Amino acid sequence: MNGHDWTSDKALIEAIQRGDRDAAACLYHRHIDRVHRICHRIVLDPSLTLDCVQEVWLKVFRSVGRFRCQRSVAAWLNAVAANTAIDYYRRSRRQSNRVDIDDPQVESLVADEEAEDVQPVDGPLMQQRICEALEEISVSQRTAFVLRYYEDMPLPEIAGILGCREGTVRTHIRRCLLALRAKLLTKLNQ
């Protein structure tokens, strides 16, 4: 792009801070897929995901002048995407659909080891069922799960994004896994 050396995200940020629109477009295209994935897996509604992604990029380009490379650009974008998606989800959804994993009925489903009668499910159908089950799990638990298992982020980075301790992230992930297991067992046994 016009002879610029934009091999690193840091160089792109510096160029954007100087007002280079081509650098902004390059940053966008370099990271749009990951930002979209994060937003989609947290918001869980394809019709709302694009609005959320647009809001992420508005926040990024409005605040890029204050960005200091204390952490990677990708980590910063991940944090902006996750936090925006959480806020967007909370604004657009009612929390009444969330699973209370402290519910004795859920605990008994998770503890039930009689899943041997469950028939195997093919990959796409299983992915669909996981997405459906994720819709009913709290946004904090879902976000920790998505960032860890879909985006392969380390626990300290997730803790930074969620503004909590690593132990809390582990708890969110564990509760999400328990709730997912319970929901999937219920769906498979229907």
LINPE-V553898 format. One record per residue. RES is the residue in three letters. OMEGA is omega in radians with two decimals (none if undefined). Layout:
RES,OMEGA  RES,OMEGA
//
This chain:
MET,3.06  ASN,3.08  GLY,3.13  HIS,3.06  ASP,-3.13  TRP,-3.13  THR,3.14  SER,3.08  ASP,3.13  LYS,3.11  ALA,3.09  LEU,-3.13  ILE,3.14  GLU,3.12  ALA,3.11  ILE,3.13  GLN,3.06  ARG,3.08  GLY,-3.11  ASP,-3.12  ARG,3.10  ASP,3.10  ALA,3.10  ALA,3.12  ALA,3.13  CYS,3.11  LEU,3.13  TYR,-3.09  HIS,-3.14  ARG,-2.99  HIS,-3.04  ILE,-3.09  ASP,-3.14  ARG,3.12  VAL,3.12  HIS,3.14  ARG,-3.13  ILE,-3.13  CYS,-3.10  HIS,-3.08  ARG,3.08  ILE,-3.12  VAL,3.06  LEU,3.12  ASP,-3.09  PRO,-3.13  SER,3.13  LEU,-3.06  THR,-3.10  LEU,3.08  ASP,3.13  CYS,3.13  VAL,3.11  GLN,3.12  GLU,3.09  VAL,-3.09  TRP,3.04  LEU,3.12  LYS,-3.12  VAL,-3.06  PHE,3.04  ARG,-3.06  SER,-3.08  VAL,3.12  GLY,3.13  ARG,-3.08  PHE,3.04  ARG,-3.02  CYS,3.07  GLN,3.02  ARG,-3.08  SER,3.10  VAL,3.12  ALA,3.13  ALA,3.10  TRP,3.13  LEU,3.09  ASN,-3.13  ALA,3.13  VAL,-3.13  ALA,-3.10  ALA,-3.12  ASN,3.10  THR,3.13  ALA,3.09  ILE,3.12  ASP,-3.12  TYR,3.12  TYR,-3.12  ARG,3.11  ARG,-2.98  SER,-3.09  ARG,2.99  ARG,3.14  GLN,-3.08  SER,-3.12  ASN,-3.03  ARG,3.14  VAL,3.03  ASP,-3.05  ILE,3.04  ASP,3.09  ASP,-3.12  PRO,3.13  GLN,3.10  VAL,3.13  GLU,-3.13  SER,3.08  LEU,-3.13  VAL,-3.11  ALA,-3.10  ASP,-3.10  GLU,-3.11  GLU,-3.12  ALA,-3.11  GLU,-3.13  ASP,-3.08  VAL,3.11  GLN,3.10  PRO,-3.12  VAL,-3.13  ASP,-3.05  GLY,-3.11  PRO,3.12  LEU,3.11  MET,3.11  GLN,3.12  GLN,-3.13  ARG,3.08  ILE,3.12  CYS,3.12  GLU,3.14  ALA,3.13  LEU,3.13  GLU,-3.03  GLU,-3.11  ILE,-3.09  SER,-3.06  VAL,3.13  SER,3.12  GLN,-3.14  ARG,-3.13  THR,3.12  ALA,3.13  PHE,-3.11  VAL,-3.10  LEU,-3.12  ARG,-2.98  TYR,3.09  TYR,-3.10  GLU,3.06  ASP,3.13  MET,3.08  PRO,-3.10  LEU,3.13  PRO,3.13  GLU,3.10  ILE,3.12  ALA,3.10  GLY,3.14  ILE,-3.09  LEU,3.14  GLY,3.14  CYS,3.13  ARG,3.11  GLU,3.11  GLY,3.10  THR,3.08  VAL,3.11  ARG,3.13  THR,3.11  HIS,-3.11  ILE,-3.14  ARG,3.14  ARG,3.10  CYS,3.14  LEU,3.11  LEU,3.14  ALA,3.10  LEU,-3.14  ARG,-3.14  ALA,-3.11  LYS,-3.14  LEU,3.08  LEU,3.12  THR,-3.12  LYS,-3.11  LEU,-3.13  ASN,-3.12  GLN,none
//
